[in-house]
Amino acid sequence: MEMFVLSFTIFILALFVGVELINKVPPTLHTPLMSGTNAISGIVVVGAIVSAGSEGTSPTLANLLGFLAVTLATINITAGFLVTDRMLNMFKRKN
């Protein structure tokens, strides 16, 4: 129980730090930041596939969490690429 409270406290603190950092990023840096988070999500997908594909006859917590991580990270990557493409199209010259 003590480890859970410590881990949960670190998670909440990281959440607040992340929100503060993202709010301080100027709009001109959002596209490169989105590309960086897409790369991180790609790494998460690889780790989640390994976790989801672990051996066992019945689904375990690791399998279920791995599947959930693959699903959410894939959605994040797809949405990130769509947003990045849309933002880059705003800078193209119109004929």
MOPAC internal coordinates of N, CA, C and O (Angstrom, degrees):
PM7 1SCF
backbone

  N    0.0000 0     0.00 0     0.00 0    0    0    0
  C    1.4598 1     0.00 0     0.00 0    1    0    0
  C    1.5257 1   110.73 1     0.00 0    2    1    0
  O    1.2310 1   120.98 1   142.14 1    3    2    1
  N    1.3265 1   115.72 1   -37.86 1    3    2    1
  C    1.4640 1   120.11 1  -179.72 1    5    3    2
  C    1.5268 1   110.96 1   -64.41 1    6    5    3
  O    1.2310 1   120.20 1   141.24 1    7    6    5
  N    1.3371 1   117.23 1   -38.76 1    7    6    5
  C    1.4655 1   121.35 1   178.77 1    9    7    6
  C    1.5302 1   110.62 1   -66.19 1   10    9    7
  O    1.2310 1   120.57 1   141.81 1   11   10    9
  N    1.3260 1   116.51 1   -38.19 1   11   10    9
  C    1.4633 1   120.14 1   178.26 1   13   11   10
  C    1.5243 1   110.60 1   -62.99 1   14   13   11
  O    1.2310 1   119.92 1   134.85 1   15   14   13
  N    1.3213 1   117.75 1   -45.15 1   15   14   13
  C    1.4698 1   121.25 1  -179.86 1   17   15   14
  C    1.5202 1   110.33 1   -62.75 1   18   17   15
  O    1.2310 1   120.12 1   137.91 1   19   18   17
  N    1.3257 1   117.37 1   -42.09 1   19   18   17
  C    1.4669 1   121.09 1   178.05 1   21   19   18
  C    1.5260 1   110.71 1   -63.22 1   22   21   19
  O    1.2310 1   120.36 1   132.77 1   23   22   21
  N    1.3250 1   116.92 1   -47.23 1   23   22   21
  C    1.4720 1   120.81 1   179.53 1   25   23   22
  C    1.5224 1   111.34 1   -63.15 1   26   25   23
  O    1.2310 1   120.28 1   138.52 1   27   26   25
  N    1.3123 1   117.07 1   -41.48 1   27   26   25
  C    1.4618 1   120.73 1  -179.91 1   29   27   26
  C    1.5257 1   110.95 1   -66.46 1   30   29   27
  O    1.2310 1   120.04 1   141.37 1   31   30   29
  N    1.3212 1   117.53 1   -38.63 1   31   30   29
  C    1.4655 1   121.64 1   177.29 1   33   31   30
  C    1.5240 1   110.93 1   -63.35 1   34   33   31
  O    1.2310 1   120.41 1   136.49 1   35   34   33
  N    1.3311 1   116.81 1   -43.51 1   35   34   33
  C    1.4705 1   120.55 1   177.72 1   37   35   34
  C    1.5248 1   110.23 1   -63.47 1   38   37   35
  O    1.2310 1   120.39 1   139.74 1   39   38   37
  N    1.3247 1   116.85 1   -40.26 1   39   38   37
  C    1.4649 1   120.63 1   178.48 1   41   39   38
  C    1.5329 1   111.12 1   -61.16 1   42   41   39
  O    1.2310 1   119.99 1   133.88 1   43   42   41
  N    1.3106 1   117.63 1   -46.12 1   43   42   41
  C    1.4660 1   121.68 1  -178.98 1   45   43   42
  C    1.5271 1   110.32 1   -64.83 1   46   45   43
  O    1.2310 1   119.92 1   137.62 1   47   46   45
  N    1.3301 1   117.76 1   -42.38 1   47   46   45
  C    1.4652 1   120.87 1   177.83 1   49   47   46
  C    1.5300 1   110.83 1   -63.45 1   50   49   47
  O    1.2310 1   120.26 1   138.30 1   51   50   49
  N    1.3218 1   117.11 1   -41.70 1   51   50   49
  C    1.4652 1   120.52 1   177.57 1   53   51   50
  C    1.5258 1   110.98 1   -63.98 1   54   53   51
  O    1.2310 1   120.43 1   144.23 1   55   54   53
  N    1.3100 1   116.79 1   -35.77 1   55   54   53
  C    1.4578 1   121.33 1   177.42 1   57   55   54
  C    1.5302 1   111.01 1   -61.74 1   58   57   55
  O    1.2310 1   120.73 1   132.20 1   59   58   57
  N    1.3282 1   116.20 1   -47.80 1   59   58   57
  C    1.4669 1   120.07 1   179.25 1   61   59   58
  C    1.5265 1   111.87 1   -64.54 1   62   61   59
  O    1.2310 1   120.22 1   137.91 1   63   62   61
  N    1.3199 1   117.19 1   -42.09 1   63   62   61
  C    1.4716 1   120.49 1   178.76 1   65   63   62
  C    1.5322 1   109.89 1   -63.40 1   66   65   63
  O    1.2310 1   120.33 1   137.61 1   67   66   65
  N    1.3344 1   116.98 1   -42.39 1   67   66   65
  C    1.4628 1   120.53 1   179.10 1   69   67   66
  C    1.5162 1   112.65 1   -62.27 1   70   69   67
  O    1.2310 1   120.14 1   137.27 1   71   70   69
  N    1.3181 1   117.34 1   -42.73 1   71   70   69
  C    1.4681 1   121.03 1   178.80 1   73   71   70
  C    1.5280 1   110.25 1   -63.48 1   74   73   71
  O    1.2310 1   120.33 1   136.68 1   75   74   73
  N    1.3157 1   116.97 1   -43.32 1   75   74   73
  C    1.4705 1   120.48 1   179.27 1   77   75   74
  C    1.5204 1   111.20 1   -63.86 1   78   77   75
  O    1.2310 1   120.02 1   138.64 1   79   78   77
  N    1.3251 1   117.58 1   -41.36 1   79   78   77
  C    1.4649 1   120.35 1   179.94 1   81   79   78
  C    1.5238 1   111.67 1   -65.91 1   82   81   79
  O    1.2310 1   120.22 1   136.46 1   83   82   81
  N    1.3170 1   117.19 1   -43.54 1   83   82   81
  C    1.4595 1   121.01 1  -178.95 1   85   83   82
  C    1.5275 1   110.61 1   -65.49 1   86   85   83
  O    1.2310 1   120.09 1   142.13 1   87   86   85
  N    1.3228 1   117.42 1   -37.87 1   87   86   85
  C    1.4593 1   120.10 1   179.41 1   89   87   86
  C    1.5268 1   112.68 1   -67.78 1   90   89   87
  O    1.2310 1   119.81 1   158.22 1   91   90   89
  N    1.3209 1   117.96 1   -21.78 1   91   90   89
  C    1.4659 1   121.98 1  -179.62 1   93   91   90
  C    1.5288 1   113.01 1   -88.46 1   94   93   91
  O    1.2310 1   119.52 1   173.02 1   95   94   93
  N    1.3283 1   118.52 1    -6.98 1   95   94   93
  C    1.4585 1   121.69 1  -177.84 1   97   95   94
  C    1.5267 1   109.43 1   -77.96 1   98   97   95
  O    1.2310 1   120.05 1   -52.74 1   99   98   97
  N    1.3414 1   117.52 1   127.26 1   99   98   97
  C    1.4706 1   119.23 1   177.60 1  101   99   98
  C    1.5310 1   111.09 1   -68.50 1  102  101   99
  O    1.2310 1   120.26 1   -26.62 1  103  102  101
  N    1.3312 1   117.11 1   153.38 1  103  102  101
  C    1.4786 1   120.42 1  -176.83 1  105  103  102
  C    1.5296 1   113.90 1   -57.71 1  106  105  103
  O    1.2310 1   119.71 1   151.04 1  107  106  105
  N    1.3351 1   118.15 1   -28.96 1  107  106  105
  C    1.4701 1   119.48 1  -179.00 1  109  107  106
  C    1.5269 1   112.63 1   -69.78 1  110  109  107
  O    1.2310 1   120.08 1   163.33 1  111  110  109
  N    1.3190 1   117.45 1   -16.67 1  111  110  109
  C    1.4613 1   120.11 1  -179.28 1  113  111  110
  C    1.5212 1   113.36 1  -100.67 1  114  113  111
  O    1.2310 1   119.73 1  -177.55 1  115  114  113
  N    1.3306 1   118.11 1     2.45 1  115  114  113
  C    1.4542 1   119.49 1  -177.49 1  117  115  114
  C    1.5272 1   112.61 1   -67.18 1  118  117  115
  O    1.2310 1   119.71 1   143.48 1  119  118  117
  N    1.3462 1   118.15 1   -36.52 1  119  118  117
  C    1.4637 1   120.48 1  -179.85 1  121  119  118
  C    1.5227 1   111.63 1   -65.01 1  122  121  119
  O    1.2310 1   118.89 1   131.31 1  123  122  121
  N    1.3468 1   119.73 1   -48.69 1  123  122  121
  C    1.4778 1   117.75 1   176.28 1  125  123  122
  C    1.5254 1   112.63 1   -64.15 1  126  125  123
  O    1.2310 1   120.36 1   145.82 1  127  126  125
  N    1.3165 1   116.92 1   -34.18 1  127  126  125
  C    1.4596 1   120.02 1   178.44 1  129  127  126
  C    1.5229 1   110.27 1   -65.37 1  130  129  127
  O    1.2310 1   120.25 1   140.57 1  131  130  129
  N    1.3276 1   117.13 1   -39.43 1  131  130  129
  C    1.4607 1   121.33 1   177.90 1  133  131  130
  C    1.5264 1   110.46 1   -64.10 1  134  133  131
  O    1.2310 1   120.00 1   141.05 1  135  134  133
  N    1.3327 1   117.60 1   -38.95 1  135  134  133
  C    1.4590 1   120.46 1   177.87 1  137  135  134
  C    1.5218 1   110.93 1   -64.21 1  138  137  135
  O    1.2310 1   120.47 1   140.85 1  139  138  137
  N    1.3192 1   116.70 1   -39.15 1  139  138  137
  C    1.4644 1   120.30 1   177.89 1  141  139  138
  C    1.5106 1   112.25 1   -65.19 1  142  141  139
  O    1.2310 1   120.46 1   138.40 1  143  142  141
  N    1.3234 1   116.73 1   -41.60 1  143  142  141
  C    1.4701 1   118.75 1   179.17 1  145  143  142
  C    1.5245 1   111.31 1   -69.77 1  146  145  143
  O    1.2310 1   119.98 1   150.63 1  147  146  145
  N    1.3282 1   117.64 1   -29.37 1  147  146  145
  C    1.4676 1   119.26 1   174.64 1  149  147  146
  C    1.5215 1   110.37 1   -65.10 1  150  149  147
  O    1.2310 1   120.15 1   141.29 1  151  150  149
  N    1.3230 1   117.31 1   -38.71 1  151  150  149
  C    1.4650 1   120.49 1   178.38 1  153  151  150
  C    1.5295 1   110.21 1   -65.25 1  154  153  151
  O    1.2310 1   120.35 1   137.89 1  155  154  153
  N    1.3267 1   116.95 1   -42.11 1  155  154  153
  C    1.4652 1   120.42 1   178.19 1  157  155  154
  C    1.5284 1   110.28 1   -64.10 1  158  157  155
  O    1.2310 1   120.20 1   139.81 1  159  158  157
  N    1.3274 1   117.22 1   -40.19 1  159  158  157
  C    1.4631 1   120.09 1   178.39 1  161  159  158
  C    1.5202 1   111.06 1   -65.11 1  162  161  159
  O    1.2310 1   120.03 1   147.55 1  163  162  161
  N    1.3252 1   117.54 1   -32.45 1  163  162  161
  C    1.4580 1   120.59 1   175.53 1  165  163  162
  C    1.5158 1   111.81 1   -63.17 1  166  165  163
  O    1.2310 1   120.45 1   140.82 1  167  166  165
  N    1.3252 1   116.75 1   -39.18 1  167  166  165
  C    1.4569 1   120.96 1   176.79 1  169  167  166
  C    1.5262 1   110.13 1   -66.75 1  170  169  167
  O    1.2310 1   120.69 1   141.25 1  171  170  169
  N    1.3312 1   116.29 1   -38.75 1  171  170  169
  C    1.4703 1   120.58 1   177.66 1  173  171  170
  C    1.5233 1   110.28 1   -62.17 1  174  173  171
  O    1.2310 1   119.99 1   140.67 1  175  174  173
  N    1.3199 1   117.62 1   -39.33 1  175  174  173
  C    1.4674 1   120.74 1   179.82 1  177  175  174
  C    1.5231 1   110.41 1   -62.31 1  178  177  175
  O    1.2310 1   120.38 1   137.03 1  179  178  177
  N    1.3351 1   116.88 1   -42.97 1  179  178  177
  C    1.4627 1   119.41 1  -179.70 1  181  179  178
  C    1.5257 1   110.67 1   -61.96 1  182  181  179
  O    1.2310 1   120.31 1   133.58 1  183  182  181
  N    1.3346 1   117.01 1   -46.42 1  183  182  181
  C    1.4634 1   120.11 1   178.32 1  185  183  182
  C    1.5174 1   112.48 1   -64.66 1  186  185  183
  O    1.2310 1   120.25 1   143.24 1  187  186  185
  N    1.3272 1   117.13 1   -36.76 1  187  186  185
  C    1.4624 1   120.80 1  -179.61 1  189  187  186
  C    1.5219 1   111.29 1   -70.04 1  190  189  187
  O    1.2310 1   120.21 1   144.87 1  191  190  189
  N    1.3303 1   117.21 1   -35.13 1  191  190  189
  C    1.4676 1   119.79 1   177.19 1  193  191  190
  C    1.5263 1   109.98 1   -64.51 1  194  193  191
  O    1.2310 1   120.73 1   138.90 1  195  194  193
  N    1.3298 1   116.22 1   -41.10 1  195  194  193
  C    1.4628 1   119.76 1   177.21 1  197  195  194
  C    1.5224 1   110.14 1   -62.08 1  198  197  195
  O    1.2310 1   120.35 1   136.95 1  199  198  197
  N    1.3265 1   116.95 1   -43.05 1  199  198  197
  C    1.4672 1   120.84 1  -179.81 1  201  199  198
  C    1.5225 1   111.53 1   -67.82 1  202  201  199
  O    1.2310 1   120.49 1   138.24 1  203  202  201
  N    1.3210 1   116.67 1   -41.76 1  203  202  201
  C    1.4624 1   120.05 1  -178.34 1  205  203  202
  C    1.5188 1   111.58 1   -69.76 1  206  205  203
  O    1.2310 1   120.24 1   152.67 1  207  206  205
  N    1.3160 1   117.15 1   -27.33 1  207  206  205
  C    1.4562 1   120.13 1  -177.63 1  209  207  206
  C    1.5127 1   114.18 1   -95.55 1  210  209  207
  O    1.2310 1   119.91 1  -165.97 1  211  210  209
  N    1.3298 1   117.78 1    14.03 1  211  210  209
  C    1.4601 1   119.34 1   179.86 1  213  211  210
  C    1.5199 1   110.21 1   -65.07 1  214  213  211
  O    1.2310 1   121.41 1   -29.27 1  215  214  213
  N    1.3137 1   114.91 1   150.73 1  215  214  213
  C    1.4649 1   120.29 1  -174.22 1  217  215  214
  C    1.5223 1   111.91 1   -71.19 1  218  217  215
  O    1.2310 1   121.77 1   -28.27 1  219  218  217
  N    1.2990 1   114.22 1   151.73 1  219  218  217
  C    1.4588 1   121.27 1   178.81 1  221  219  218
  C    1.5125 1   109.35 1   154.12 1  222  221  219
  O    1.2310 1   120.74 1   -30.71 1  223  222  221
  N    1.3112 1   116.20 1   149.29 1  223  222  221
  C    1.4604 1   119.20 1  -177.79 1  225  223  222
  C    1.5181 1   112.01 1   -83.37 1  226  225  223
  O    1.2310 1   120.14 1   145.84 1  227  226  225
  N    1.3117 1   117.34 1   -34.16 1  227  226  225
  C    1.4579 1   119.43 1   179.19 1  229  227  226
  C    1.5264 1   109.17 1  -112.48 1  230  229  227
  O    1.2310 1   120.66 1   -29.16 1  231  230  229
  N    1.3233 1   116.35 1   150.84 1  231  230  229
  C    1.4629 1   118.43 1   179.97 1  233  231  230
  C    1.5340 1   111.54 1   -63.68 1  234  233  231
  O    1.2310 1   121.17 1   -48.87 1  235  234  233
  N    1.2946 1   115.38 1   131.13 1  235  234  233
  C    1.4553 1   120.42 1   178.29 1  237  235  234
  C    1.5194 1   108.88 1  -106.03 1  238  237  235
  O    1.2310 1   121.11 1    -3.33 1  239  238  237
  N    1.3016 1   115.48 1   176.67 1  239  238  237
  C    1.4600 1   119.98 1   177.90 1  241  239  238
  C    1.5229 1   110.79 1   -61.72 1  242  241  239
  O    1.2310 1   120.12 1   141.90 1  243  242  241
  N    1.3289 1   117.37 1   -38.10 1  243  242  241
  C    1.4682 1   120.54 1   179.17 1  245  243  242
  C    1.5211 1   111.09 1   -64.38 1  246  245  243
  O    1.2310 1   120.31 1   139.64 1  247  246  245
  N    1.3327 1   117.01 1   -40.36 1  247  246  245
  C    1.4678 1   120.34 1   177.49 1  249  247  246
  C    1.5265 1   111.22 1   -63.03 1  250  249  247
  O    1.2310 1   120.59 1   134.71 1  251  250  249
  N    1.3123 1   116.47 1   -45.29 1  251  250  249
  C    1.4634 1   120.25 1  -178.10 1  253  251  250
  C    1.5329 1   111.50 1   -67.14 1  254  253  251
  O    1.2310 1   120.55 1   136.35 1  255  254  253
  N    1.3261 1   116.56 1   -43.65 1  255  254  253
  C    1.4617 1   119.67 1   178.10 1  257  255  254
  C    1.5254 1   111.00 1   -66.94 1  258  257  255
  O    1.2310 1   120.29 1   144.47 1  259  258  257
  N    1.3332 1   117.05 1   -35.53 1  259  258  257
  C    1.4663 1   120.79 1   176.14 1  261  259  258
  C    1.5172 1   111.53 1   -63.26 1  262  261  259
  O    1.2310 1   120.73 1   135.76 1  263  262  261
  N    1.3242 1   116.21 1   -44.24 1  263  262  261
  C    1.4688 1   120.02 1   177.45 1  265  263  262
  C    1.5292 1   111.22 1   -62.22 1  266  265  263
  O    1.2310 1   120.57 1   136.46 1  267  266  265
  N    1.3302 1   116.52 1   -43.54 1  267  266  265
  C    1.4611 1   120.73 1   178.37 1  269  267  266
  C    1.5268 1   110.78 1   -62.86 1  270  269  267
  O    1.2310 1   120.33 1   139.11 1  271  270  269
  N    1.3250 1   116.97 1   -40.89 1  271  270  269
  C    1.4661 1   120.74 1   179.23 1  273  271  270
  C    1.5277 1   111.09 1   -65.77 1  274  273  271
  O    1.2310 1   120.17 1   139.24 1  275  274  273
  N    1.3287 1   117.28 1   -40.76 1  275  274  273
  C    1.4770 1   120.14 1   177.47 1  277  275  274
  C    1.5196 1   109.90 1   -61.58 1  278  277  275
  O    1.2310 1   120.31 1   134.45 1  279  278  277
  N    1.3077 1   117.01 1   -45.55 1  279  278  277
  C    1.4654 1   121.42 1  -178.47 1  281  279  278
  C    1.5214 1   111.72 1   -62.75 1  282  281  279
  O    1.2310 1   120.35 1   129.73 1  283  282  281
  N    1.3171 1   116.94 1   -50.27 1  283  282  281
  C    1.4634 1   120.27 1  -177.15 1  285  283  282
  C    1.5257 1   112.42 1   -68.53 1  286  285  283
  O    1.2310 1   120.02 1   140.38 1  287  286  285
  N    1.3186 1   117.56 1   -39.62 1  287  286  285
  C    1.4661 1   119.68 1   179.11 1  289  287  286
  C    1.5251 1   111.13 1   -67.91 1  290  289  287
  O    1.2310 1   120.06 1   144.37 1  291  290  289
  N    1.3325 1   117.49 1   -35.63 1  291  290  289
  C    1.4664 1   120.37 1   177.11 1  293  291  290
  C    1.5228 1   110.81 1   -65.51 1  294  293  291
  O    1.2310 1   120.38 1   138.01 1  295  294  293
  N    1.3126 1   116.87 1   -41.99 1  295  294  293
  C    1.4702 1   120.46 1   175.95 1  297  295  294
  C    1.5238 1   110.00 1   -62.04 1  298  297  295
  O    1.2310 1   120.17 1   137.92 1  299  298  297
  N    1.3234 1   117.29 1   -42.08 1  299  298  297
  C    1.4610 1   121.96 1   179.67 1  301  299  298
  C    1.5221 1   111.26 1   -63.29 1  302  301  299
  O    1.2310 1   120.09 1   136.77 1  303  302  301
  N    1.3201 1   117.43 1   -43.23 1  303  302  301
  C    1.4731 1   120.98 1   179.52 1  305  303  302
  C    1.5191 1   110.22 1   -64.48 1  306  305  303
  O    1.2310 1   120.29 1   132.80 1  307  306  305
  N    1.3221 1   117.04 1   -47.20 1  307  306  305
  C    1.4672 1   120.71 1  -178.73 1  309  307  306
  C    1.5250 1   111.09 1   -61.49 1  310  309  307
  O    1.2310 1   120.37 1   132.88 1  311  310  309
  N    1.3134 1   116.90 1   -47.12 1  311  310  309
  C    1.4664 1   119.90 1   178.93 1  313  311  310
  C    1.5218 1   111.24 1   -64.78 1  314  313  311
  O    1.2310 1   120.15 1   142.55 1  315  314  313
  N    1.3169 1   117.32 1   -37.45 1  315  314  313
  C    1.4659 1   120.58 1   178.48 1  317  315  314
  C    1.5152 1   111.92 1   -63.18 1  318  317  315
  O    1.2310 1   120.42 1   136.75 1  319  318  317
  N    1.3387 1   116.80 1   -43.25 1  319  318  317
  C    1.4591 1   119.12 1   177.66 1  321  319  318
  C    1.5257 1   111.59 1   -65.96 1  322  321  319
  O    1.2310 1   120.15 1   141.22 1  323  322  321
  N    1.3155 1   117.32 1   -38.78 1  323  322  321
  C    1.4660 1   119.63 1   178.77 1  325  323  322
  C    1.5307 1   111.35 1   -64.87 1  326  325  323
  O    1.2310 1   120.32 1   136.93 1  327  326  325
  N    1.3186 1   117.00 1   -43.07 1  327  326  325
  C    1.4692 1   120.60 1   179.39 1  329  327  326
  C    1.5196 1   110.08 1   -66.40 1  330  329  327
  O    1.2310 1   119.95 1   136.89 1  331  330  329
  N    1.3329 1   117.70 1   -43.11 1  331  330  329
  C    1.4640 1   121.03 1   178.89 1  333  331  330
  C    1.5139 1   110.46 1   -61.79 1  334  333  331
  O    1.2310 1   119.85 1   135.86 1  335  334  333
  N    1.3252 1   117.88 1   -44.14 1  335  334  333
  C    1.4656 1   121.27 1   179.21 1  337  335  334
  C    1.5244 1   110.71 1   -62.92 1  338  337  335
  O    1.2310 1   120.48 1   138.63 1  339  338  337
  N    1.3040 1   116.69 1   -41.37 1  339  338  337
  C    1.4658 1   120.40 1   179.64 1  341  339  338
  C    1.5366 1   111.17 1   -64.89 1  342  341  339
  O    1.2310 1   120.78 1   139.29 1  343  342  341
  N    1.3300 1   116.11 1   -40.71 1  343  342  341
  C    1.4652 1   119.53 1   178.91 1  345  343  342
  C    1.5209 1   111.20 1   -67.47 1  346  345  343
  O    1.2310 1   119.77 1   139.92 1  347  346  345
  N    1.3400 1   118.05 1   -40.08 1  347  346  345
  C    1.4616 1   120.60 1   179.16 1  349  347  346
  C    1.5227 1   111.69 1   -68.01 1  350  349  347
  O    1.2310 1   120.11 1   147.57 1  351  350  349
  N    1.3315 1   117.39 1   -32.43 1  351  350  349
  C    1.4701 1   120.21 1   176.71 1  353  351  350
  C    1.5168 1   112.15 1   -66.33 1  354  353  351
  O    1.2310 1   120.23 1   155.89 1  355  354  353
  N    1.3242 1   117.16 1   -24.11 1  355  354  353
  C    1.4647 1   119.77 1   177.97 1  357  355  354
  C    1.5344 1   111.49 1   -67.58 1  358  357  355
  O    1.2310 1   119.64 1   156.23 1  359  358  357
  N    1.3275 1   118.29 1   -23.77 1  359  358  357
  C    1.4438 1   121.77 1  -178.64 1  361  359  358
  C    1.5089 1   114.55 1   -93.07 1  362  361  359
  O    1.2310 1   119.91 1   176.01 1  363  362  361
  N    1.3370 1   117.78 1    -3.99 1  363  362  361
  C    1.4708 1   121.06 1   179.21 1  365  363  362
  C    1.5157 1   109.89 1   -76.22 1  366  365  363
  O    1.2310 1   121.70 1   -31.62 1  367  366  365
  N    1.3139 1   114.35 1   148.38 1  367  366  365
  C    1.4653 1   119.25 1   177.36 1  369  367  366
  C    1.5165 1   109.69 1   -75.44 1  370  369  367
  O    1.2310 1   121.66 1   -38.55 1  371  370  369
  N    1.3242 1   114.43 1   141.45 1  371  370  369
  C    1.4560 1   119.57 1   179.06 1  373  371  370
  C    1.5252 1   108.24 1   -95.42 1  374  373  371
  O    1.2310 1   121.24 1   -42.55 1  375  374  373
  N    1.3252 1   115.23 1   137.45 1  375  374  373
  C    1.4743 1   120.02 1  -178.92 1  377  375  374
  C    1.5029 1   111.64 1   -81.72 1  378  377  375
  O    1.2310 1   120.10 1   180.00 1  379  378  377

